Amino acid sequence: MTFQTGSKPLLEFDKLRNNLFLRARIEQDRDRLYREHWKHFETPYWAKIVMGKQNLSERFFQHFIMAKLGEATVTPLFNVYQRELAGIGGVEHELSELKRYSEVYQEMTDCSPESEIGAAMSFYRILKDGGGITTLHPFILFVINELGVSGSNLSIVLQILESYTLRRELCIPNASGNYNKFFSGLIRKLKGHHFDLGNFIKLLSEGNAKSTKWPRDFEVGIVLLLQSPIMNRTAIRYILYRIELKKREGNQSLETNELIFDNSLSLEHIMPERWQNTWSLPLVTEENGEPSFDCEERIFYEELFHSEYRENNPQWRTEASEDGLVDESCRLAFSVANQRRDFLQSIGNLTLVTKSLNSSLSNRPFSEKKARLFQNSLLVLNREICEHDTWDVPQIMQRASDLRDYFFSIWPSPEHFAESIGEPLDIFPK
């Protein structure tokens, strides 16, 4: 064993290593401690660069200290360690703690499907448009290593955290921006106490501020129905992917492990974003005054407006008003056009396709698009779409409602989690 020297600046983790072994009392002890507790850190695995700028060993050191102290800011790392953690239990205890934490951390960062922890952490790697969320790592390290949560309780904790995180990604801008501070505070609240699932659910669910709240079913339902501009498209792809897997359960002809979430799956609008030139509108009405979406008498969007109105209003495709309509018979068709605009980005109008299929579908009419989906896609999501003869606002709204129910079954509300463990619902804020 040798100490690192030379002109190259030492990493914070290198400083920790050198300090620990300088504090070891005898050379023989140093060699044993190195073999038993540190040797695995001297591998390329811990030297790799993560998030484009930081050694994995440095990121681990940061998260280790945050988990131990419950602090959101821990820089410079070695100085904080020296001040707060050095000498507690002796050098061997310090080294054994680093190794114990690192074994869990490796499971977390490898995201192996063979590991429950790794499989759960793959969700956070997927989010943020592929950039990943690592700010929950210290808290999960704390839960496992300090609170000793394992088995079924750990499974529930990981499910709770995924529901909390995904619901926030859907409903709240920059949802993860406050995670360091929030989860560090949660560590301090839980530290030194026996872990209780009911209390954990309460702590997560009692926040009302945007920076901490766990969105409830009604909030999530609205976003899924209308898809606000803040919605994370990677999250939507992942939601549809998980619903697809859920729909495949019990179907012996479809192997769930054959469908992998990667960039080959892209979002496709069933009714295209530029539908005006290829998707006609219903023109006639029913006796009750409502538009008939499947009537034979139809009209294209451009034909609703006077040519003079179109010439004088360059934004008529997106900002048209009833003033430009040809006559009263176009009024209900114009109403349908506005409904299409409102529900175009709904999850009910979105599906998954491979990228090669996506470009060929583009803005085709539904009859052509349906045929291509049926011929080229093995996804249950797309087979169900192909069961429809027409596709318009009613079908979008019904599918959004169905997908919303699947969402709630995969990522339940805090109330559902509380009921599942027998906790009273009055622990939650109204």
VOPAGU-2260 file (C-alpha; in pm, 1 decimal, decimal comma):
REM VOPAGU-2260
SITE   aa  ch    i         X         Y         Z
SITE  MET   A    0       0,0       0,0       0,0
SITE  THR   A    1     133,4     344,2     -96,2
SITE  PHE   A    2       5,2     695,0     -39,9
SITE  GLN   A    3     -75,1     917,5    -334,2
SITE  THR   A    4     184,9    1188,8    -397,2
SITE  GLY   A    5     285,0    1417,2    -683,4
SITE  SER   A    6     181,8    1749,4    -832,1
SITE  LYS   A    7    -169,1    1643,1    -938,1
SITE  PRO   A    8    -425,0    1791,7    -696,5
SITE  LEU   A    9    -571,8    1536,9    -461,9
SITE  LEU   A   10    -940,1    1462,6    -473,9
SITE  GLU   A   11   -1132,6    1502,9    -150,9
SITE  PHE   A   12   -1166,9    1124,9    -139,3
SITE  ASP   A   13    -788,7    1089,6    -178,7
SITE  LYS   A   14    -738,8    1320,5     118,5
SITE  LEU   A   15    -972,6    1101,8     321,0
SITE  ARG   A   16    -782,1     787,4     224,7
SITE  ASN   A   17    -444,8     931,7     315,5
SITE  ASN   A   18    -572,2    1067,0     644,2
SITE  LEU   A   19    -738,1     741,1     749,0
SITE  PHE   A   20    -426,0     534,8     692,2
SITE  LEU   A   21    -199,9     791,1     852,2
SITE  ARG   A   22    -417,3     760,8    1160,2
SITE  ALA   A   23    -391,8     380,6    1159,7
SITE  ARG   A   24    -149,3     287,7    1438,2
SITE  ILE   A   25      86,8      26,8    1292,7
SITE  GLU   A   26     192,1     -73,3     943,4
SITE  GLN   A   27      55,3    -425,0     981,2
SITE  ASP   A   28    -282,0    -283,5    1075,6
SITE  ARG   A   29    -272,9     -52,9     775,4
SITE  ASP   A   30    -219,1    -341,1     534,1
SITE  ARG   A   31    -504,4    -542,6     682,7
SITE  LEU   A   32    -738,4    -243,8     687,6
SITE  TYR   A   33    -649,1    -167,9     329,9
SITE  ARG   A   34    -722,2    -524,4     213,9
SITE  GLU   A   35   -1044,1    -560,4     409,4
SITE  HIS   A   36   -1197,9    -217,1     376,9
SITE  TRP   A   37   -1038,8       0,5     107,6
SITE  LYS   A   38    -892,5    -206,9    -174,2
SITE  HIS   A   39   -1219,2    -214,7    -369,3
SITE  PHE   A   40   -1213,9     168,1    -390,8
SITE  GLU   A   41    -889,4     147,6    -593,3
SITE  THR   A   42   -1066,4      19,9    -904,6
SITE  PRO   A   43   -1171,2     193,5   -1229,1
SITE  TYR   A   44   -1532,8     169,1   -1113,3
SITE  TRP   A   45   -1489,4     444,1    -854,2
SITE  ALA   A   46   -1274,3     658,2   -1085,8
SITE  LYS   A   47   -1534,1     693,5   -1359,9
SITE  ILE   A   48   -1681,7    1035,2   -1428,1
SITE  VAL   A   49   -2051,0    1083,9   -1348,4
SITE  MET   A   50   -2285,0    1365,8   -1449,4
SITE  GLY   A   51   -2011,0    1482,0   -1684,1
SITE  LYS   A   52   -1785,6    1633,8   -1420,2
SITE  GLN   A   53   -1733,5    1439,2   -1096,7
SITE  ASN   A   54   -1557,8    1116,6   -1002,4
SITE  LEU   A   55   -1797,4     856,0    -868,4
SITE  SER   A   56   -1583,2     830,7    -555,9
SITE  GLU   A   57   -1632,9    1204,2    -492,5
SITE  ARG   A   58   -2008,1    1175,6    -548,3
SITE  PHE   A   59   -2020,8     879,8    -308,8
SITE  PHE   A   60   -1817,2    1069,9     -46,9
SITE  GLN   A   61   -2058,5    1363,2     -73,6
SITE  HIS   A   62   -2367,9    1145,1     -38,3
SITE  PHE   A   63   -2211,2     945,6     246,5
SITE  ILE   A   64   -2156,1    1262,1     451,8
SITE  MET   A   65   -2502,1    1397,8     367,6
SITE  ALA   A   66   -2660,7    1069,6     479,1
SITE  LYS   A   67   -2462,5    1069,9     803,1
SITE  LEU   A   68   -2525,7    1432,2     894,6
SITE  GLY   A   69   -2855,1    1522,5     731,2
SITE  GLU   A   70   -2702,0    1834,5     579,1
SITE  ALA   A   71   -2770,6    1965,8     230,2
SITE  THR   A   72   -2434,8    2145,4     200,1
SITE  VAL   A   73   -2117,4    1954,3     287,8
SITE  THR   A   74   -1826,0    2134,2     121,1
SITE  PRO   A   75   -1533,9    2107,8     126,9
SITE  LEU   A   76   -1595,8    1737,1     178,6
SITE  PHE   A   77   -1278,3    1638,1     361,1
SITE  ASN   A   78   -1295,8    1934,5     598,0
SITE  VAL   A   79   -1656,3    1850,6     689,2
SITE  TYR   A   80   -1563,4    1486,3     744,1
SITE  GLN   A   81   -1269,8    1583,0     965,2
SITE  ARG   A   82   -1484,2    1815,8    1171,7
SITE  GLU   A   83   -1795,0    1597,7    1210,5
SITE  LEU   A   84   -1708,0    1231,1    1159,7
SITE  ALA   A   85   -1335,2    1164,1    1199,9
SITE  GLY   A   86   -1242,9     967,1    1511,4
SITE  ILE   A   87   -1593,3     833,5    1582,5
SITE  GLY   A   88   -1544,6     467,3    1674,1
SITE  GLY   A   89   -1183,5     458,4    1555,6
SITE  VAL   A   90   -1024,0     420,3    1213,1
SITE  GLU   A   91   -1145,5      67,0    1151,6
SITE  HIS   A   92   -1503,3     164,6    1227,2
SITE  GLU   A   93   -1474,3     460,9     991,3
SITE  LEU   A   94   -1339,0     237,3     715,6
SITE  SER   A   95   -1604,0     -29,4     773,2
SITE  GLU   A   96   -1877,3     234,8     751,0
SITE  LEU   A   97   -1741,2     361,7     420,8
SITE  LYS   A   98   -1731,1       9,2     282,0
SITE  ARG   A   99   -2079,3     -76,1     412,4
SITE  TYR   A  100   -2225,9     236,7     254,5
SITE  SER   A  101   -2031,6     185,6     -68,6
SITE  GLU   A  102   -2178,4    -161,9    -120,5
SITE  VAL   A  103   -2530,8     -20,1    -111,2
SITE  TYR   A  104   -2423,4     278,9    -319,9
SITE  GLN   A  105   -2286,5      49,3    -590,1
SITE  GLU   A  106   -2621,9    -129,8    -606,2
SITE  MET   A  107   -2790,5     208,0    -638,2
SITE  THR   A  108   -2567,6     341,6    -914,2
SITE  ASP   A  109   -2546,9      15,7   -1112,6
SITE  CYS   A  110   -2927,8       5,4   -1138,7
SITE  SER   A  111   -2911,7    -369,4   -1195,1
SITE  PRO   A  112   -3254,8    -530,2   -1249,5
SITE  GLU   A  113   -3127,2    -824,6   -1044,4
SITE  SER   A  114   -3115,2    -604,1    -734,5
SITE  GLU   A  115   -3430,6    -461,9    -574,0
SITE  ILE   A  116   -3243,1    -144,2    -486,2
SITE  GLY   A  117   -3084,7    -121,2    -831,0
SITE  ALA   A  118   -3412,2    -185,1   -1012,6
SITE  ALA   A  119   -3584,1      85,4    -807,0
SITE  MET   A  120   -3304,0     335,9    -869,2
SITE  SER   A  121   -3325,2     293,4   -1248,5
SITE  PHE   A  122   -3640,5     507,8   -1228,3
SITE  TYR   A  123   -3439,3     808,5   -1105,9
SITE  ARG   A  124   -3180,9     758,7   -1380,2
SITE  ILE   A  125   -3457,8     775,5   -1640,9
SITE  LEU   A  126   -3614,1    1098,8   -1517,0
SITE  LYS   A  127   -3507,8    1455,5   -1595,6
SITE  ASP   A  128   -3498,9    1386,4   -1969,7
SITE  GLY   A  129   -3233,5    1121,8   -1919,3
SITE  GLY   A  130   -3018,3    1339,8   -1692,6
SITE  GLY   A  131   -3117,6    1149,2   -1382,8
SITE  ILE   A  132   -3201,6    1249,3   -1025,9
SITE  THR   A  133   -2931,0    1170,9    -768,7
SITE  THR   A  134   -3048,6    1397,8    -488,8
SITE  LEU   A  135   -3245,6    1115,9    -324,1
SITE  HIS   A  136   -2933,8     897,1    -293,8
SITE  PRO   A  137   -2827,9    1027,1      50,3
SITE  PHE   A  138   -3175,0     973,4     192,5
SITE  ILE   A  139   -3200,0     618,4      60,7
SITE  LEU   A  140   -2850,7     545,8     194,2
SITE  PHE   A  141   -2965,7     675,8     531,5
SITE  VAL   A  142   -3283,2     465,6     531,6
SITE  ILE   A  143   -3093,1     146,7     452,6
SITE  ASN   A  144   -2768,3     196,9     644,2
SITE  GLU   A  145   -2870,6     407,5     943,5
SITE  LEU   A  146   -3232,7     307,0    1001,5
SITE  GLY   A  147   -3177,3     -51,0     892,8
SITE  VAL   A  148   -3492,5     -65,0     680,4
SITE  SER   A  149   -3502,3    -384,5     475,9
SITE  GLY   A  150   -3733,1    -649,9     333,3
SITE  SER   A  151   -4097,6    -559,9     272,9
SITE  ASN   A  152   -4062,3    -225,3     451,0
SITE  LEU   A  153   -3782,4    -123,7     215,4
SITE  SER   A  154   -3993,4    -227,1     -84,4
SITE  ILE   A  155   -4276,9      -4,1      36,4
SITE  VAL   A  156   -4039,8     287,0     105,5
SITE  LEU   A  157   -3902,0     264,6    -248,3
SITE  GLN   A  158   -4255,2     253,0    -391,9
SITE  ILE   A  159   -4355,5     554,6    -182,7
SITE  LEU   A  160   -4054,1     755,8    -296,0
SITE  GLU   A  161   -4121,6     672,4    -660,4
SITE  SER   A  162   -4484,9     781,9    -629,9
SITE  TYR   A  163   -4381,6    1101,0    -451,0
SITE  THR   A  164   -4115,5    1182,4    -710,9
SITE  LEU   A  165   -4313,3    1100,6   -1025,7
SITE  ARG   A  166   -4625,9    1283,8    -912,3
SITE  ARG   A  167   -4412,8    1589,3    -843,1
SITE  GLU   A  168   -4243,9    1562,6   -1184,1
SITE  LEU   A  169   -4588,6    1573,9   -1345,1
SITE  CYS   A  170   -4740,7    1855,7   -1144,0
SITE  ILE   A  171   -4464,1    2086,5   -1024,2
SITE  PRO   A  172   -4206,0    2290,2   -1222,5
SITE  ASN   A  173   -3844,6    2212,4   -1128,0
SITE  ALA   A  174   -3977,9    1945,8    -893,8
SITE  SER   A  175   -3638,8    1815,6    -781,3
SITE  GLY   A  176   -3483,8    2158,0    -721,3
SITE  ASN   A  177   -3545,4    2145,9    -346,4
SITE  TYR   A  178   -3474,1    1776,1    -282,7
SITE  ASN   A  179   -3133,8    1824,2    -118,3
SITE  LYS   A  180   -3277,9    2054,7     145,1
SITE  PHE   A  181   -3603,2    1864,7     192,1
SITE  PHE   A  182   -3458,1    1515,7     225,7
SITE  SER   A  183   -3171,4    1636,3     443,0
SITE  GLY   A  184   -3433,7    1778,0     677,2
SITE  LEU   A  185   -3617,8    1447,6     665,4
SITE  ILE   A  186   -3299,2    1266,8     769,4
SITE  ARG   A  187   -3270,6    1492,4    1073,2
SITE  LYS   A  188   -3633,7    1425,4    1169,5
SITE  LEU   A  189   -3595,6    1047,7    1142,1
SITE  LYS   A  190   -3243,7    1017,4    1282,2
SITE  GLY   A  191   -3221,4     828,3    1608,7
SITE  HIS   A  192   -3582,1     706,5    1595,7
SITE  HIS   A  193   -3733,6     368,0    1524,8
SITE  PHE   A  194   -3854,7     371,8    1165,7
SITE  ASP   A  195   -4233,4     377,8    1130,0
SITE  LEU   A  196   -4399,8     364,3     785,9
SITE  GLY   A  197   -4703,9     561,6     899,7
SITE  ASN   A  198   -4488,3     844,3    1029,9
SITE  PHE   A  199   -4281,0     837,3     710,4
SITE  ILE   A  200   -4594,7     869,9     494,1
SITE  LYS   A  201   -4718,7    1153,6     712,5
SITE  LEU   A  202   -4389,8    1343,3     689,8
SITE  LEU   A  203   -4390,4    1317,4     310,9
SITE  SER   A  204   -4756,8    1405,9     269,3
SITE  GLU   A  205   -4798,9    1696,4     510,1
SITE  GLY   A  206   -4612,4    1950,6     296,5
SITE  ASN   A  207   -4836,4    2203,5     121,5
SITE  ALA   A  208   -4573,0    2420,9     -47,2
SITE  LYS   A  209   -4477,3    2349,9    -408,8
SITE  SER   A  210   -4127,1    2266,3    -290,5
SITE  THR   A  211   -4246,4    1978,1     -71,7
SITE  LYS   A  212   -4602,6    1870,6    -155,8
SITE  TRP   A  213   -4700,4    1519,6    -265,1
SITE  PRO   A  214   -4964,1    1583,2    -536,2
SITE  ARG   A  215   -5298,4    1414,9    -476,8
SITE  ASP   A  216   -5509,7    1220,5    -726,3
SITE  PHE   A  217   -5719,5    1517,8    -841,6
SITE  GLU   A  218   -5406,3    1720,1    -926,3
SITE  VAL   A  219   -5245,3    1434,5   -1116,3
SITE  GLY   A  220   -5571,0    1360,2   -1298,8
SITE  ILE   A  221   -5601,4    1715,8   -1429,0
SITE  VAL   A  222   -5243,0    1715,8   -1557,6
SITE  LEU   A  223   -5283,5    1378,6   -1730,4
SITE  LEU   A  224   -5607,6    1490,1   -1893,7
SITE  LEU   A  225   -5478,6    1823,5   -2022,7
SITE  GLN   A  226   -5097,9    1779,8   -2004,8
SITE  SER   A  227   -4971,1    2118,6   -1895,7
SITE  PRO   A  228   -4655,7    2263,1   -2059,3
SITE  ILE   A  229   -4443,4    2179,8   -1751,9
SITE  MET   A  230   -4487,0    1808,0   -1803,1
SITE  ASN   A  231   -4167,6    1608,0   -1834,2
SITE  ARG   A  232   -4186,7    1421,2   -2167,6
SITE  THR   A  233   -3945,9    1154,8   -2045,5
SITE  ALA   A  234   -4177,0    1098,3   -1749,5
SITE  ILE   A  235   -4474,7    1058,0   -1983,9
SITE  ARG   A  236   -4283,7     803,8   -2193,3
SITE  TYR   A  237   -4197,6     615,1   -1876,2
SITE  ILE   A  238   -4557,6     624,7   -1752,6
SITE  LEU   A  239   -4685,8     480,7   -2081,2
SITE  TYR   A  240   -4408,5     219,5   -2074,0
SITE  ARG   A  241   -4502,0     104,8   -1723,2
SITE  ILE   A  242   -4872,5      97,9   -1813,9
SITE  GLU   A  243   -4784,6    -115,4   -2116,1
SITE  LEU   A  244   -4604,6    -361,2   -1887,0
SITE  LYS   A  245   -4903,9    -359,3   -1651,8
SITE  LYS   A  246   -5138,0    -439,9   -1938,5
SITE  ARG   A  247   -4913,4    -729,3   -2042,0
SITE  GLU   A  248   -4931,9    -898,3   -1702,5
SITE  GLY   A  249   -5094,9   -1237,5   -1730,5
SITE  ASN   A  250   -5070,2   -1240,7   -2110,5
SITE  GLN   A  251   -4857,7   -1544,3   -2188,9
SITE  SER   A  252   -4803,7   -1436,0   -2550,5
SITE  LEU   A  253   -4624,7   -1115,4   -2447,1
SITE  GLU   A  254   -4298,0   -1125,1   -2252,1
SITE  THR   A  255   -4263,6    -815,4   -2033,8
SITE  ASN   A  256   -3887,4    -850,8   -2013,5
SITE  GLU   A  257   -3856,9    -815,4   -2390,9
SITE  LEU   A  258   -3969,1    -453,1   -2378,0
SITE  ILE   A  259   -3689,7    -227,6   -2256,4
SITE  PHE   A  260   -3727,2     140,6   -2181,9
SITE  ASP   A  261   -3478,7     327,6   -2398,1
SITE  ASN   A  262   -3463,4     602,6   -2658,9
SITE  SER   A  263   -3607,3     374,1   -2926,8
SITE  LEU   A  264   -3949,8     439,0   -2774,5
SITE  SER   A  265   -4079,6     784,9   -2857,5
SITE  LEU   A  266   -4403,8     969,2   -2796,3
SITE  GLU   A  267   -4653,5     987,3   -3079,7
SITE  HIS   A  268   -4970,6    1194,9   -3094,6
SITE  ILE   A  269   -5257,5     980,6   -3219,3
SITE  MET   A  270   -5441,7    1288,4   -3339,6
SITE  PRO   A  271   -5145,5    1483,7   -3479,5
SITE  GLU   A  272   -5046,3    1825,6   -3354,5
SITE  ARG   A  273   -5098,0    1956,9   -3708,2
SITE  TRP   A  274   -5430,8    1788,5   -3770,9
SITE  GLN   A  275   -5599,8    2073,9   -3954,6
SITE  ASN   A  276   -5512,6    1968,7   -4311,8
SITE  THR   A  277   -5575,9    1595,8   -4283,1
SITE  TRP   A  278   -5832,3    1541,1   -4003,6
SITE  SER   A  279   -6177,3    1670,8   -4097,9
SITE  LEU   A  280   -6437,3    1810,7   -3855,8
SITE  PRO   A  281   -6803,5    1709,7   -3810,2
SITE  LEU   A  282   -7036,7    1967,3   -3964,5
SITE  VAL   A  283   -7389,6    1859,8   -3872,3
SITE  THR   A  284   -7548,5    1847,8   -3527,2
SITE  GLU   A  285   -7761,4    1608,9   -3325,6
SITE  GLU   A  286   -8111,0    1701,4   -3207,4
SITE  ASN   A  287   -7973,4    1808,3   -2870,7
SITE  GLY   A  288   -7744,0    2061,2   -3032,7
SITE  GLU   A  289   -7422,7    1868,3   -2971,1
SITE  PRO   A  290   -7178,6    1790,8   -3256,4
SITE  SER   A  291   -7190,4    1441,7   -3398,5
SITE  PHE   A  292   -6829,8    1326,5   -3408,0
SITE  ASP   A  293   -6898,1    1035,3   -3642,2
SITE  CYS   A  294   -7131,1    1202,4   -3890,4
SITE  GLU   A  295   -7072,2    1167,8   -4263,2
SITE  GLU   A  296   -7097,7    1539,3   -4340,3
SITE  ARG   A  297   -6756,0    1683,2   -4263,8
SITE  ILE   A  298   -6538,1    1986,8   -4331,1
SITE  PHE   A  299   -6169,0    2073,7   -4305,0
SITE  TYR   A  300   -6054,2    2343,5   -4067,8
SITE  GLU   A  301   -5951,5    2591,3   -4335,7
SITE  GLU   A  302   -6296,9    2572,5   -4493,4
SITE  LEU   A  303   -6457,0    2709,2   -4174,5
SITE  PHE   A  304   -6324,0    3061,8   -4240,3
SITE  HIS   A  305   -6365,8    3327,1   -4506,5
SITE  SER   A  306   -6059,3    3363,8   -4729,6
SITE  GLU   A  307   -6048,7    3735,0   -4645,2
SITE  TYR   A  308   -6038,9    3652,4   -4273,2
SITE  ARG   A  309   -5749,1    3411,9   -4326,3
SITE  GLU   A  310   -5558,4    3669,1   -4529,1
SITE  ASN   A  311   -5598,0    3940,4   -4266,1
SITE  ASN   A  312   -5521,0    3717,3   -3966,2
SITE  PRO   A  313   -5182,5    3542,2   -4004,9
SITE  GLN   A  314   -5238,5    3346,9   -3678,6
SITE  TRP   A  315   -5580,6    3212,7   -3780,7
SITE  ARG   A  316   -5468,4    2848,2   -3748,9
SITE  THR   A  317   -5396,8    2884,8   -3378,1
SITE  GLU   A  318   -5583,4    3198,5   -3269,8
SITE  ALA   A  319   -5900,0    3206,3   -3480,7
SITE  SER   A  320   -6231,1    3344,2   -3354,2
SITE  GLU   A  321   -6593,0    3289,7   -3451,2
SITE  ASP   A  322   -6585,8    3625,9   -3632,3
SITE  GLY   A  323   -6417,6    3458,8   -3927,2
SITE  LEU   A  324   -6661,7    3168,4   -3972,1
SITE  VAL   A  325   -6830,3    3126,3   -4308,5
SITE  ASP   A  326   -7176,9    3088,8   -4148,3
SITE  GLU   A  327   -7366,6    2953,0   -3847,7
SITE  SER   A  328   -7339,6    2593,6   -3971,5
SITE  CYS   A  329   -6964,6    2605,2   -3893,9
SITE  ARG   A  330   -7007,6    2706,4   -3531,2
SITE  LEU   A  331   -7019,3    2356,4   -3380,7
SITE  ALA   A  332   -6734,8    2237,4   -3601,2
SITE  PHE   A  333   -6532,3    2530,7   -3468,8
SITE  SER   A  334   -6623,8    2423,1   -3113,8
SITE  VAL   A  335   -6488,5    2074,5   -3186,3
SITE  ALA   A  336   -6167,6    2229,7   -3320,6
SITE  ASN   A  337   -6120,7    2415,7   -2990,9
SITE  GLN   A  338   -6183,2    2096,8   -2794,2
SITE  ARG   A  339   -5919,2    1921,9   -3001,5
SITE  ARG   A  340   -5675,6    2197,2   -2912,7
SITE  ASP   A  341   -5752,3    2157,3   -2542,2
SITE  PHE   A  342   -5707,6    1778,4   -2535,4
SITE  LEU   A  343   -5436,4    1737,9   -2798,9
SITE  GLN   A  344   -5158,7    1702,2   -2538,7
SITE  SER   A  345   -5361,9    1478,4   -2308,6
SITE  ILE   A  346   -5207,9    1143,4   -2219,6
SITE  GLY   A  347   -5520,8     999,9   -2380,5
SITE  ASN   A  348   -5389,9    1119,8   -2717,5
SITE  LEU   A  349   -5035,2     994,0   -2669,0
SITE  THR   A  350   -4882,7     654,5   -2731,1
SITE  LEU   A  351   -4541,8     491,8   -2771,3
SITE  VAL   A  352   -4386,8     398,6   -3104,7
SITE  THR   A  353   -4040,6     315,0   -3225,1
SITE  LYS   A  354   -3856,4     607,8   -3381,4
SITE  SER   A  355   -3856,6     444,1   -3725,0
SITE  LEU   A  356   -4234,2     409,0   -3707,0
SITE  ASN   A  357   -4284,0     755,9   -3565,5
SITE  SER   A  358   -4155,5     943,6   -3870,5
SITE  SER   A  359   -4376,2     746,4   -4108,4
SITE  LEU   A  360   -4695,9     812,2   -3912,4
SITE  SER   A  361   -4666,1    1191,9   -3895,7
SITE  ASN   A  362   -4994,5    1369,3   -3979,1
SITE  ARG   A  363   -5179,9    1090,5   -4159,6
SITE  PRO   A  364   -5557,5    1051,2   -4116,9
SITE  PHE   A  365   -5663,6     810,7   -3844,2
SITE  SER   A  366   -5765,5     532,7   -4084,5
SITE  GLU   A  367   -5414,3     523,9   -4234,3
SITE  LYS   A  368   -5240,8     578,0   -3902,1
SITE  LYS   A  369   -5439,5     299,2   -3739,3
SITE  ALA   A  370   -5342,9      54,2   -4011,6
SITE  ARG   A  371   -4974,4     137,3   -3968,8
SITE  LEU   A  372   -4994,9     105,6   -3589,8
SITE  PHE   A  373   -5166,8    -231,2   -3614,0
SITE  GLN   A  374   -4924,8    -366,1   -3874,1
SITE  ASN   A  375   -4605,9    -248,5   -3708,4
SITE  SER   A  376   -4664,5    -239,6   -3333,3
SITE  LEU   A  377   -4682,9    -521,2   -3079,8
SITE  LEU   A  378   -4770,6    -285,4   -2794,7
SITE  VAL   A  379   -5100,3    -349,2   -2618,1
SITE  LEU   A  380   -5146,0      28,7   -2599,5
SITE  ASN   A  381   -5152,9      50,1   -2978,6
SITE  ARG   A  382   -5364,9    -259,2   -3032,6
SITE  GLU   A  383   -5631,4     -99,3   -2815,8
SITE  ILE   A  384   -5619,2     220,1   -3021,3
SITE  CYS   A  385   -5670,3      15,7   -3336,3
SITE  GLU   A  386   -5998,2    -118,6   -3198,4
SITE  HIS   A  387   -6155,9     224,5   -3262,7
SITE  ASP   A  388   -6312,4     321,2   -3594,3
SITE  THR   A  389   -6273,0     692,2   -3529,0
SITE  TRP   A  390   -6054,2     905,7   -3305,0
SITE  ASP   A  391   -6161,3    1238,7   -3163,0
SITE  VAL   A  392   -6222,3    1418,3   -2832,6
SITE  PRO   A  393   -6457,4    1152,7   -2682,7
SITE  GLN   A  394   -6205,2     872,3   -2744,9
SITE  ILE   A  395   -5918,5    1085,1   -2610,7
SITE  MET   A  396   -6104,8    1168,2   -2291,2
SITE  GLN   A  397   -6210,7     807,4   -2229,6
SITE  ARG   A  398   -5857,4     676,3   -2286,7
SITE  ALA   A  399   -5713,2     945,9   -2059,9
SITE  SER   A  400   -5951,4     832,4   -1786,3
SITE  ASP   A  401   -5848,3     469,1   -1833,2
SITE  LEU   A  402   -5476,2     550,0   -1831,4
SITE  ARG   A  403   -5523,4     769,9   -1524,8
SITE  ASP   A  404   -5668,3     471,6   -1337,6
SITE  TYR   A  405   -5368,0     261,3   -1438,9
SITE  PHE   A  406   -5140,6     539,5   -1316,6
SITE  PHE   A  407   -5307,2     540,0    -975,1
SITE  SER   A  408   -5266,5     162,7    -946,6
SITE  ILE   A  409   -4891,7     184,1   -1018,6
SITE  TRP   A  410   -4812,3     509,5    -833,8
SITE  PRO   A  411   -5069,7     535,8    -551,8
SITE  SER   A  412   -5160,3     836,6    -342,4
SITE  PRO   A  413   -5040,3     883,4      17,0
SITE  GLU   A  414   -5393,4     798,3     130,7
SITE  HIS   A  415   -5371,0     462,5     -46,3
SITE  PHE   A  416   -5034,8     382,8     111,5
SITE  ALA   A  417   -5173,6     476,5     453,9
SITE  GLU   A  418   -5476,5     253,8     409,7
SITE  SER   A  419   -5256,5     -35,9     299,7
SITE  ILE   A  420   -5074,2     -31,0     635,2
SITE  GLY   A  421   -5384,8      39,1     841,7
SITE  GLU   A  422   -5314,2     402,9     930,2
SITE  PRO   A  423   -5606,8     644,4     985,0
SITE  LEU   A  424   -5661,9     893,7     706,0
SITE  ASP   A  425   -5700,8    1188,1     943,6
SITE  ILE   A  426   -5320,7    1212,9     962,6
SITE  PHE   A  427   -5339,3    1395,7     628,6
SITE  PRO   A  428   -5402,7    1766,0     574,9
SITE  LYS   A  429   -5733,4    1851,8     411,8
